[in-house]
């Protein structure tokens, strides 16, 4: 039993998500049932990982809604999640709706 390549693995995952039977997938891709089971089993384990984006934060800052570390935990990253993006959009919309004073970005030292 040889290794399956990435294209075959993605094809097996897609066909499985469409509701195809394992033996039908194996016949279509000309692979064994065991190879298809291993490809599908390895993907179902990866989808069960709980990330920071799936946890609701009580602190409303968008920085708390971002993913700030990699899966291995060895690299520091910053990934914008859907919740953080929606919150930033709502904040920017509320700032745009407010009438602005004369121009707060220009510093006038004496008036």
C-alpha positions as CSV (number, residue, x, y, z in Angstrom):
1,X,0.0,0.0,0.0
2,X,1.7,3.2,-1.2
3,X,1.3,6.8,-0.1
4,X,-1.4,8.9,-1.6
5,X,-0.5,12.3,-2.9
6,X,-2.1,15.6,-1.9
7,X,-4.4,15.8,-4.8
8,X,-5.8,12.3,-4.1
9,X,-6.2,13.2,-0.4
10,X,-8.1,16.5,-1.2
11,X,-10.3,14.6,-3.7
12,X,-11.1,12.0,-1.1
13,X,-11.9,14.6,1.5
14,X,-14.2,16.5,-0.9
15,X,-16.0,13.4,-2.1
16,X,-16.5,12.3,1.6
17,X,-17.9,15.8,2.4
18,X,-20.3,15.3,-0.5
19,X,-21.6,12.1,1.1
20,X,-20.0,9.5,-1.1
21,X,-19.4,6.0,0.4
22,X,-15.8,5.0,1.2
23,X,-15.8,2.1,-1.3
24,X,-17.2,4.3,-4.1
25,X,-14.4,6.9,-3.4
26,X,-11.8,4.1,-3.4
27,X,-13.0,2.9,-6.8
28,X,-13.2,6.4,-8.3
29,X,-9.6,7.3,-7.2
30,X,-8.2,3.8,-7.7
31,X,-7.1,3.5,-4.1
32,X,-7.7,1.0,-1.3
33,X,-10.3,1.4,1.4
34,X,-7.6,1.7,4.1
35,X,-6.0,4.6,2.3
36,X,-9.3,6.5,2.0
37,X,-10.1,5.8,5.7
38,X,-6.6,7.1,6.8
39,X,-7.0,10.3,4.6
40,X,-10.4,11.0,6.0
41,X,-9.5,10.1,9.6
42,X,-6.5,12.5,9.6
43,X,-8.6,15.4,8.4
44,X,-11.4,14.9,11.0
45,X,-8.8,15.1,13.8
46,X,-7.5,18.4,12.5
47,X,-11.0,20.0,12.4
48,X,-11.6,19.2,16.0
49,X,-8.9,21.6,17.2
50,X,-10.3,24.4,19.4
51,X,-8.7,27.7,18.4
52,X,-9.0,31.1,20.1
53,X,-11.4,32.2,17.3
54,X,-14.0,29.6,18.5
55,X,-13.9,30.9,22.0
56,X,-16.0,33.9,22.9
57,X,-14.0,36.5,24.8
58,X,-15.6,38.6,27.6
59,X,-13.2,41.5,26.9
60,X,-14.6,43.4,23.9
61,X,-11.2,44.5,22.4
62,X,-10.5,43.1,19.0
63,X,-7.0,42.1,20.0
64,X,-8.5,39.5,22.3
65,X,-10.5,38.0,19.4
66,X,-7.4,37.4,17.3
67,X,-5.4,34.1,17.1
68,X,-2.0,35.0,18.5
69,X,-0.1,31.8,18.4
70,X,0.5,29.0,15.9
71,X,-0.8,25.4,16.2
72,X,2.5,24.2,17.5
73,X,2.8,27.1,19.9
74,X,6.3,27.9,18.9
75,X,5.6,30.9,16.7
76,X,3.9,34.1,17.6
77,X,1.5,35.3,14.9
78,X,-1.5,37.5,14.7
79,X,-4.4,36.3,12.6
80,X,-7.5,38.3,12.2
81,X,-10.7,36.3,12.9
82,X,-14.1,36.9,11.6
83,X,-15.3,38.2,15.0
84,X,-12.4,40.7,15.3
85,X,-13.0,41.9,11.8
86,X,-16.7,42.4,12.4
87,X,-16.0,44.3,15.6
88,X,-13.4,46.6,13.9
89,X,-15.9,47.3,11.1
90,X,-18.6,48.2,13.7
91,X,-16.2,50.5,15.6
92,X,-15.0,52.3,12.4
93,X,-18.6,52.8,11.3
94,X,-19.5,54.3,14.6
95,X,-16.6,56.7,14.3
96,X,-17.6,57.7,10.8
97,X,-21.2,58.4,11.9
98,X,-20.1,60.8,14.6
99,X,-19.9,64.5,13.5
100,X,-16.2,65.5,13.8
101,X,-15.1,68.7,15.4
102,X,-13.3,71.3,13.2
103,X,-10.3,69.0,12.6
104,X,-8.8,67.2,15.6
105,X,-5.7,66.1,13.7
106,X,-4.4,69.6,13.4
107,X,-2.6,70.9,16.5
108,X,-3.1,74.5,17.3
109,X,-1.0,75.5,20.2
110,X,-2.7,78.9,20.9
111,X,-6.2,78.4,19.9
